[in-house]
Each structure stands twice: as structure tokens, then as C-alpha cells.
Amino acid sequence: MKKLSPSLRFAFLCALSLAIGWHPLWRTFALAQRSGEYTHLLLILPISAALIFAERTTMKPAFEPALGVGSALLASAILIAGYSRWMMASQSDAQLSVSMLGMVIWWIGSFVLCFGTRMARQFLFPLCFLVWLVPIPAPALNKIVAFWQQGSATSASVLFSALGIPVTQNGIILSIPGLTLEVAQECSSLRSSLMLIVTTMVLAHLFLRSFWRKAAVVLAAIPLSIAKNGFRIFTISMLGTRVDPGFLHGNLHRHGGILFFLLALFVVLLLLWLLHRSENRYPRLQPSAKSQPA
């Protein structure tokens, strides 16, 4: 492999991982197609590859293969994959997550081994973004869904109270005049919430330079996604009780999630625009040529 270019070596190592570990990857994509909470998994590889492809021309070439760090990452990936295969055979959900973690670490280690740590730092976001390919284990996902249900019910309750509509909340059950509803797991909108968070991360990476501004907008997407679902519950409830009961079970209830997702995305874009303007208004101070030591 010494005569091969770094790109060909990287392609060979990735192909090797697919030949050996195709089954966890296939199960991951099958899970994403079968379960709405994992739909975002289908976007991770295309987005990461597109970011690397788009940014490659703007990066300074720094091909300095890091045998030590790269080999350590590859060895870690082999250990993780072996542990998931032989020590977690009875834990299907957790085994898939650990197997995919091992594959992602293998890809990152292959990149470091072939291109070096300097190049890996330049592509740090798309490489780390691959961690989203690791499916959330079912027990953790259930806790996240429960949190989203509670948060959505609370945000909807706040909206009802703000408009003077009598409301009582008992956990995830809301009661207003003429309607009692439960924020079921299917109504938690975790799928669109994860899509919003993933989309926000990519947009923040593309349009912001400051790490703290990027972190702020990504963190803001979490309560925003919960508030978005609370607003959806509020809107459907008000239309169902004040306009037409058909709204409670109609298309807006079953397929209207995209409208509220776009509304939340608009808020994210507005926040990104404000933060981008603040970066341009207060750019990072650079030492002038006169102040530099001779």
C-alpha cells in the first residue's frame, strides 16, 4: 500500500470495513426506513461526504499520514466491533449501536492514518458528524421520547394559559374546555426534532465561524423543537375545538408536521442570520502588520 495515494488507501480501508461489517450498516439503514425516530440516519453519510467534497478545494493540502494515532483508532475500532459481536450477542439494540460506533471510529481512524491529523482537524466537523450514524439504543430513546412528550405538553399548556384558555395538565395529559388529549409517543415529533437539530448543526457549520455561536444555535434548536411541537398541539387543539372537530384527526394532524418543522427552521435561519451579522460586525481582532515583531 506504500505506492498507493492517500485517497486510494483510504478508499481501500473503507471498502474493507464495508466488506467485513456490512451487516450492522444494513441493519442501521433498515431501522431508519422502518422507524420514524431514526429517519435522520439516512442523511448522515450523504451530508458528511458532501461537506468533505465541497470543502476539499478550500483546505490546504497537508498529507502527513499519522501512523500512531491512526493505528490506535483502527485498533480501538476492532476491539469495539469484537466486543459487540461476541460479548453483546443477547442485546440486539445495544449491539447495533456499539457495532456502528466501531465502524465510525474505523472510518475516522482510516482518514487519520491516510491523511494525517492536520488534515483531520480541517475536516473535523464532517468526520465527527458521522457519529450521528450510531443509532440511539432503545432504552435511551424511550427516555428521550418521554422527555419530549413532557416538554411538548408543558409548552402547549403555557400557550393555552398565555391566551387565557383554562387548561389543566396531568403529566402528558392536557384538558381544555371541550377536549382532553394525551401527548402520545407518536405525537412527540421526535423525528422532526432530530431532523431540525441535525439540520441546524450543518447550517451553523456552514454559516458561522465562532465555536460559541455555533454551539449556541445548536443548543437553541433543542428547546425550539419542543416548543414547535407544543405549538402544533396548541394549533390543532384550537382548530378542533373552535373551527372543525375534523382537524383533530385530519391531514394537519397526520401529515402537518412538515409545516411546523419549516416554521421552526425559519426561526433557526433568523437566528443564524443575526449571529452571522454579529460576526461580521465584530470580527475577531487580528494583529496588524505594524504590531508584529520584526
C-alpha positions as CSV (number, residue, x, y, z in Angstrom):
1,M,0.0,0.0,0.0
2,K,3.0,2.3,0.1
3,K,2.7,3.1,-3.6
4,L,-0.9,4.0,-3.3
5,S,-2.1,7.6,-2.9
6,P,-3.7,8.6,0.4
7,S,-7.1,8.7,-1.3
8,L,-6.8,5.1,-2.6
9,R,-5.5,3.9,0.7
10,F,-8.5,5.5,2.4
11,A,-10.9,4.0,-0.1
12,F,-9.3,0.6,0.4
13,L,-9.7,0.8,4.2
14,C,-13.4,1.9,3.9
15,A,-14.1,-0.8,1.4
16,L,-12.6,-3.3,3.8
17,S,-14.8,-2.1,6.6
18,L,-17.9,-2.5,4.3
19,A,-16.9,-5.9,3.2
20,I,-16.5,-7.1,6.8
21,G,-19.1,-5.0,8.6
22,W,-21.8,-4.6,6.0
23,H,-24.4,-6.2,8.3
24,P,-24.6,-3.5,11.0
25,L,-24.7,-0.8,8.3
26,W,-27.5,-2.6,6.5
27,R,-29.4,-3.0,9.8
28,T,-29.0,0.7,10.5
29,F,-30.4,1.7,7.2
30,A,-33.3,-0.8,7.6
31,L,-34.0,0.7,11.1
32,A,-34.1,4.2,9.6
33,Q,-36.6,3.1,7.0
34,R,-38.7,1.2,9.5
35,S,-38.8,3.6,12.4
36,G,-39.5,7.3,12.2
37,E,-37.3,8.2,15.1
38,Y,-34.3,7.0,13.1
39,T,-35.0,8.7,9.8
40,H,-32.2,11.1,10.2
41,L,-29.7,8.3,9.9
42,L,-30.3,8.2,6.2
43,L,-28.9,11.8,5.8
44,I,-25.6,11.4,7.7
45,L,-23.4,9.7,5.2
46,P,-24.5,11.9,2.2
47,I,-24.1,15.1,4.2
48,S,-20.7,14.2,5.6
49,A,-19.5,13.1,2.2
50,A,-20.9,16.3,0.6
51,L,-19.2,18.5,3.2
52,I,-15.8,16.9,2.6
53,F,-16.2,17.1,-1.1
54,A,-17.3,20.7,-1.1
55,E,-14.6,21.9,1.4
56,R,-11.7,19.9,-0.1
57,T,-10.7,22.7,-2.5
58,T,-10.6,25.4,0.2
59,M,-8.3,23.4,2.5
60,K,-4.6,23.5,2.5
61,P,-3.1,20.1,1.5
62,A,-1.4,18.6,4.5
63,F,-0.9,14.9,3.7
64,E,1.2,13.7,6.6
65,P,0.0,10.2,7.5
66,A,-0.3,9.7,11.2
67,L,0.6,6.0,11.7
68,G,0.5,6.2,15.5
69,V,-2.9,7.9,16.0
70,G,-4.5,6.3,13.0
71,S,-3.4,2.8,14.0
72,A,-4.6,3.3,17.6
73,L,-8.1,4.4,16.3
74,L,-8.2,1.3,14.0
75,A,-7.2,-1.0,16.8
76,S,-9.9,0.6,19.0
77,A,-12.5,0.1,16.3
78,I,-11.5,-3.6,16.0
79,L,-11.8,-4.1,19.8
80,I,-15.2,-2.3,19.9
81,A,-16.5,-4.4,17.0
82,G,-15.2,-7.6,18.5
83,Y,-16.8,-6.8,21.9
84,S,-20.2,-6.0,20.2
85,R,-20.1,-9.3,18.3
86,W,-19.0,-11.7,21.0
87,M,-20.0,-10.1,24.3
88,M,-23.3,-8.4,23.4
89,A,-25.0,-11.1,21.3
90,S,-28.1,-11.1,23.5
91,Q,-28.5,-7.3,23.4
92,S,-29.7,-6.6,19.9
93,D,-30.3,-2.8,20.2
94,A,-27.1,-2.1,22.1
95,Q,-25.1,-4.4,19.9
96,L,-26.1,-2.5,16.8
97,S,-25.2,0.9,18.4
98,V,-21.8,-0.4,19.5
99,S,-21.1,-2.0,16.2
100,M,-21.9,1.2,14.3
101,L,-19.7,3.1,16.8
102,G,-16.8,0.8,15.9
103,M,-17.4,1.3,12.2
104,V,-17.5,5.1,12.5
105,I,-14.2,5.0,14.5
106,W,-12.7,2.8,11.8
107,W,-13.6,5.4,9.2
108,I,-12.2,8.3,11.2
109,G,-9.1,6.3,12.0
110,S,-8.6,5.4,8.3
111,F,-8.8,9.1,7.5
112,V,-6.2,10.0,10.1
113,L,-4.0,7.1,9.1
114,C,-4.0,8.1,5.4
115,F,-4.2,11.9,5.5
116,G,-2.8,12.8,8.9
117,T,-4.0,14.7,12.0
118,R,-3.6,18.1,10.4
119,M,-6.0,17.2,7.6
120,A,-8.3,15.5,10.0
121,R,-8.6,18.8,12.0
122,Q,-9.5,20.7,8.9
123,F,-12.4,18.2,8.3
124,L,-13.2,17.8,12.0
125,F,-16.9,18.6,11.7
126,P,-17.8,16.2,8.8
127,L,-15.8,13.4,10.5
128,C,-17.4,13.9,13.9
129,F,-20.7,14.3,12.2
130,L,-20.5,10.6,11.3
131,V,-21.2,9.8,15.0
132,W,-24.9,10.6,14.2
133,L,-24.8,7.2,12.3
134,V,-24.8,5.4,15.7
135,P,-28.4,4.5,16.4
136,I,-29.7,5.6,19.9
137,P,-30.3,2.4,21.9
138,A,-34.0,1.7,22.6
139,P,-33.8,2.4,26.4
140,A,-32.2,5.8,25.9
141,L,-34.6,6.6,23.0
142,N,-37.6,5.8,25.2
143,K,-36.3,8.3,27.9
144,I,-35.8,10.9,25.2
145,V,-39.3,10.4,23.8
146,A,-40.7,10.7,27.4
147,F,-38.8,13.9,27.8
148,W,-40.1,15.3,24.5
149,Q,-43.7,14.3,25.4
150,Q,-43.5,16.1,28.7
151,G,-41.8,19.1,27.2
152,S,-44.4,19.3,24.4
153,A,-47.3,19.1,26.8
154,T,-45.8,21.8,29.0
155,S,-45.2,24.1,26.1
156,A,-48.7,23.6,24.8
157,S,-50.1,24.3,28.3
158,V,-48.1,27.5,28.5
159,L,-49.6,28.7,25.2
160,F,-53.1,27.9,26.4
161,S,-52.6,29.8,29.6
162,A,-51.0,32.7,27.8
163,L,-54.2,33.2,25.7
164,G,-56.4,32.9,28.7
165,I,-57.7,29.4,27.9
166,P,-58.4,27.3,31.0
167,V,-56.1,24.3,31.0
168,T,-55.1,21.6,33.4
169,Q,-52.1,19.4,32.9
170,N,-51.5,15.9,34.4
171,G,-48.2,14.7,33.1
172,I,-48.7,14.4,29.3
173,I,-52.5,14.7,29.5
174,L,-54.0,18.2,28.8
175,S,-57.6,19.3,29.4
176,I,-59.2,22.4,27.9
177,P,-62.9,23.2,27.6
178,G,-64.3,20.6,25.1
179,L,-61.2,18.5,24.8
180,T,-58.9,16.2,26.7
181,L,-55.9,15.0,24.9
182,E,-52.8,12.9,25.5
183,V,-49.4,13.6,24.0
184,A,-48.7,10.1,22.9
185,Q,-45.3,8.8,21.7
186,E,-46.4,9.3,18.1
187,C,-47.2,12.9,18.9
188,S,-43.8,13.7,20.4
189,S,-42.5,14.6,16.9
190,L,-39.0,13.3,17.8
191,R,-38.3,12.5,14.2
192,S,-38.8,16.1,13.0
193,S,-37.0,17.4,16.2
194,L,-33.9,15.3,15.4
195,M,-34.0,16.4,11.8
196,L,-34.2,20.0,13.0
197,I,-31.1,19.5,15.3
198,V,-29.1,17.8,12.5
199,T,-30.0,20.5,10.0
200,T,-29.1,23.2,12.5
201,M,-25.7,21.7,13.1
202,V,-24.9,21.6,9.4
203,L,-26.2,25.2,8.8
204,A,-24.2,26.5,11.8
205,H,-21.1,24.9,10.5
206,L,-21.6,26.4,7.0
207,F,-22.5,30.0,8.0
208,L,-20.8,30.6,11.4
209,R,-17.2,30.8,12.3
210,S,-17.2,31.1,16.1
211,F,-17.5,27.9,18.0
212,W,-19.6,29.5,20.7
213,R,-22.1,30.9,18.2
214,K,-22.3,27.5,16.6
215,A,-22.9,25.9,20.0
216,A,-25.5,28.5,20.9
217,V,-27.6,28.0,17.8
218,V,-27.5,24.2,18.1
219,L,-28.4,24.3,21.8
220,A,-31.3,26.7,20.9
221,A,-32.6,24.2,18.4
222,I,-33.4,21.7,21.3
223,P,-36.0,23.9,23.2
224,L,-37.2,25.3,19.9
225,S,-38.0,21.8,18.6
226,I,-40.0,21.1,21.8
227,A,-41.8,24.5,21.5
228,K,-42.5,23.7,17.9
229,N,-44.4,20.6,18.9
230,G,-46.2,22.4,21.7
231,F,-47.3,24.9,19.1
232,R,-48.5,22.1,16.9
233,I,-50.6,20.6,19.7
234,F,-52.0,24.0,20.5
235,T,-52.9,24.9,16.9
236,I,-54.6,21.5,16.2
237,S,-56.5,21.7,19.5
238,M,-57.7,25.2,18.9
239,L,-58.8,24.4,15.3
240,G,-60.5,21.2,16.5
241,T,-62.5,22.9,19.3
242,R,-63.2,26.3,17.7
243,V,-63.4,25.6,13.9
244,D,-64.0,21.9,13.0
245,P,-63.5,18.7,15.0
246,G,-62.1,17.1,11.9
247,F,-58.8,18.9,12.5
248,L,-58.2,16.6,15.5
249,H,-57.8,13.6,13.2
250,G,-57.4,15.2,9.7
251,N,-54.4,15.7,7.5
252,L,-53.0,18.5,9.6
253,H,-52.7,16.1,12.5
254,R,-51.4,13.2,10.5
255,H,-49.2,15.0,7.9
256,G,-48.8,18.6,9.0
257,G,-45.5,18.1,10.8
258,I,-43.6,19.5,7.9
259,L,-45.4,22.8,8.2
260,F,-44.3,23.2,11.8
261,F,-40.8,21.9,11.0
262,L,-40.5,24.7,8.4
263,L,-41.7,27.3,10.8
264,A,-39.0,26.2,13.4
265,L,-36.4,26.1,10.6
266,F,-37.3,29.7,9.7
267,V,-36.6,30.7,13.3
268,V,-33.3,28.9,13.1
269,L,-32.4,30.7,9.9
270,L,-33.3,34.0,11.5
271,L,-31.1,33.2,14.5
272,L,-28.2,32.2,12.1
273,W,-28.6,35.5,10.2
274,L,-28.4,37.5,13.4
275,L,-25.4,35.6,14.6
276,H,-23.7,35.9,11.2
277,R,-24.3,39.6,11.2
278,S,-22.7,39.9,14.7
279,E,-19.7,38.1,13.5
280,N,-19.2,40.5,10.6
281,R,-19.9,43.5,12.8
282,Y,-17.5,42.4,15.4
283,P,-14.8,40.4,13.6
284,R,-12.1,38.7,15.5
285,L,-9.2,41.1,16.1
286,Q,-6.1,40.3,14.1
287,P,-2.7,41.8,14.9
288,S,-1.7,44.5,12.4
289,A,1.5,44.3,10.4
290,K,2.9,47.2,12.4
291,S,2.3,45.5,15.7
292,Q,4.0,42.3,14.7
293,P,7.6,41.8,15.9
294,A,10.2,42.2,13.3
